[in-house]
């Protein structure tokens, strides 16, 4: 039988995990906002038009932070369009997605929604068609108490207290030629530096995220990171990473190895950050914000047809991928990868939250329901708290069409001292064989086994729907725990969560 062993000890810890690693993303794209979080007249809508059925599922996901309003959308967005009386707000062409933006939802509405959903806002700035002045204006409007034109305008618009937004993204994917207002690395680095410096004069408490590479295969990676940080190192706190994966070739075995590429991407960005740190002889570390990640490929042809042949619709159905069981397995593997790098990855946003490449789907005239990828994210966000441990993982390996020495099992362990719990997340990505999995927890002995949450399905292409969920988790008590040495059989192609009481 195939075997794998994870050994952890309380004395070998990596970092306290930042809860903002369990963030998500709402962009003015498709039905994410209109028909997603906001739908006046829907049976579940509250007095402000927000869907309470969606809010309840967001709360179940335990989402810590939500990036807004983009995304590609932000690079031609005028934030002023989304304030003041809704009836007087202008309709605009969204150049990123060739849609019609009504501006019914803006900064005030989003702040109210965040409070209702129990999450924090991560604001994105337009550094595509705009610059330093407009970024400072938005910050002053949102965070300055009163006594200036913009802060008093916020008060006039109904918000006496400042929003107090702490986390700000300096643009979006500025390395990408698809981006409205695309910049070279030197152009963007200078702009990020000057914008960040001015913003921190207004509010020194804010944290700033500089745009990193849009994916691992960008031709400017990793020189982009090095050049941008040489300009903006002193002004910014994080640099972003974006990465999506897909199984376009229907090679499931290789698809589940793609989290190894994500791991290499993270390591390379850390190396670039620390190169600039050494070059500047700085004592400051730049950490990582992986603020777009997910599986995205199912809806490609349909989206292309809508955008190119049927442009300027209001909230068209775009990027509405229906996720399979194997997609949920890769999402689980990506979550494990993010947790393993908890010492440097402090923020991460699954893109996106509702309807658009999302764990939550909202039917126009019906209810809201959970996609397959909802569950690994929920398990990680609810149980993946505390200190990331430095484990020793020994596993049998296999090769795929494009990867070598792929471990059958990927796993990570966290210790939540306040709750007195250890949680182990593990994926068996071997599609042929079950694996005997041993968890050596004797460094915490004695431990009591609590539960084993598992997702399995014989059909890798199984999906959920509003009325026929085929992929849901089950709870088992199938772990043999002998004085802190716990053994369980990981079924082939399975997502597993093990919980122990210390």
Secondary structure, DSSP 4 states (H G I P E B T S, - for coil): -EEEEEE--TT-EEEEPPGGGGEEE--SSTTSTBTTTB-TTSTTB-TTSBBHHHHHHHHHHT--EEEES-SGGGGG--GGGGSS-GGGPPPEEETTTTEEE---S-HHHHHHHHHHHT-EEEEE---SS--HHHHHHHHHHHH--SSSHHHHHHHHTT--S-----EEEE-S-TT-TTSTT---HHHHHHHHHHHHHHHHHH-TT-EEEE---SSTT-TTTTHHHHHHHHHHTTT-SEEEEEEEE--TT--HHHHTTHHHHHHHHHHHHHHHHHHHHHHHT-SPPPEEEEEEEEE--TTHHHHHHHHHHS-SEES---S-PPPBHHHHHHHHHHHHHHHHTTTTEEEEEES-SBSSS-SEEE-SSS-EEE-THHHHHHHHHHH--SEEE--EEEE-EE--SS-SSEESEEEEEEEETTTTEEEEEEEE--SS--EEEEEE-GGG-S-EEEEEEEEE-S-TT-B--SS------EEE---EEETTEEEEEE-SSEEEEEEEE-
